[in-house]
Amino acid sequence: MTRLNMKKHTLLMVLVGLFFGSSNAQSETSTLLGKGNLKSWGIVVTPQVQYAEILGNRNAFVGTKAGFVFNDKWIFGAAGGQTVLEIPRFNPDLGMYEELEITQAGIFMEYRLFPNSLVHLSFPLNMGILQTESDSYSPSPWGPYEGSEEYTNFYLEPGINVELNVSRFIRLQLGASYRFNDAMIAPINSNLKINHHPMFNAGITFGVDDLPKTAKWLKNAIKR
């Protein structure tokens, strides 16, 4: 075999190897959850408290997050909560003070980094709707004036949490996030501008990260 033929033969073998290698790589489609099939799934619930300074007043949200966890790392779910205290604000349109109560509802996505470590990080991204109810009261010569208004705006809130694995089914969570509140949905001409603000949260997560595996473990434990 001549040197030229040997080079052609070697080149052909390399091309064939690259073809089959790329074919195998393409058969394992990369997805958000990783390569290959779903390995595990479960459910989690997290009661939590979030501290924030809103319109110059300190307040807290109490709420709950609940969702499905996939492959121990990704969580997709819904969250809701409301402020503990009323927030005073001067309304220039009415020329009087009003008391605000805020309710939040939305969805979230969260990624856990090394979830099986005793202490690890998670990165949540929350988004949803803030419903703000306003009650105002003012005395006048013609009797007391009472008014109410509802405001609705969109919020986006990325964050980071530190989690501690207390047991197989319980995690403690401390973290911080930053909430963006620019998008007012209704009323469009509202004078209510809720400031962007950092938030600090604490919560406790109850959950089963792998329901099929846990069910099998419980079944074997009962048989014993």
HELIX and SHEET records of a PDB file:
HELIX    1   1 ARG A    3  SER A   27  1                                  25    
HELIX    2   2 LEU A  211  LYS A  223  1                                  13    
SHEET    1   A 9 ILE A  87  ASN A  91  0                                        
SHEET    2   A 9 MET A  96  LEU A 113 -1                                        
SHEET    3   A 9 TRP A  74  THR A  83 -1                                        
SHEET    4   A 9 ASN A  57  PHE A  70 -1                                        
SHEET    5   A 9 TRP A  41  ILE A  54 -1                                        
SHEET    6   A 9 HIS A 197  VAL A 208 -1                                        
SHEET    7   A 9 ILE A 170  ARG A 179 -1                                        
SHEET    8   A 9 TYR A 145  ASN A 165 -1                                        
SHEET    9   A 9 VAL A 119  SER A 138 -1                                        
SHEET    1   B 9 ILE A  87  ASN A  91  0                                        
SHEET    2   B 9 MET A  96  LEU A 113 -1                                        
SHEET    3   B 9 TRP A  74  THR A  83 -1                                        
SHEET    4   B 9 ASN A  57  PHE A  70 -1                                        
SHEET    5   B 9 TRP A  41  ILE A  54 -1                                        
SHEET    6   B 9 HIS A 197  VAL A 208 -1                                        
SHEET    7   B 9 ILE A 170  ARG A 179 -1                                        
SHEET    8   B 9 TYR A 145  ASN A 165 -1                                        
SHEET    9   B 9 MET A 184  ALA A 186 -1                                        
END                                                                             
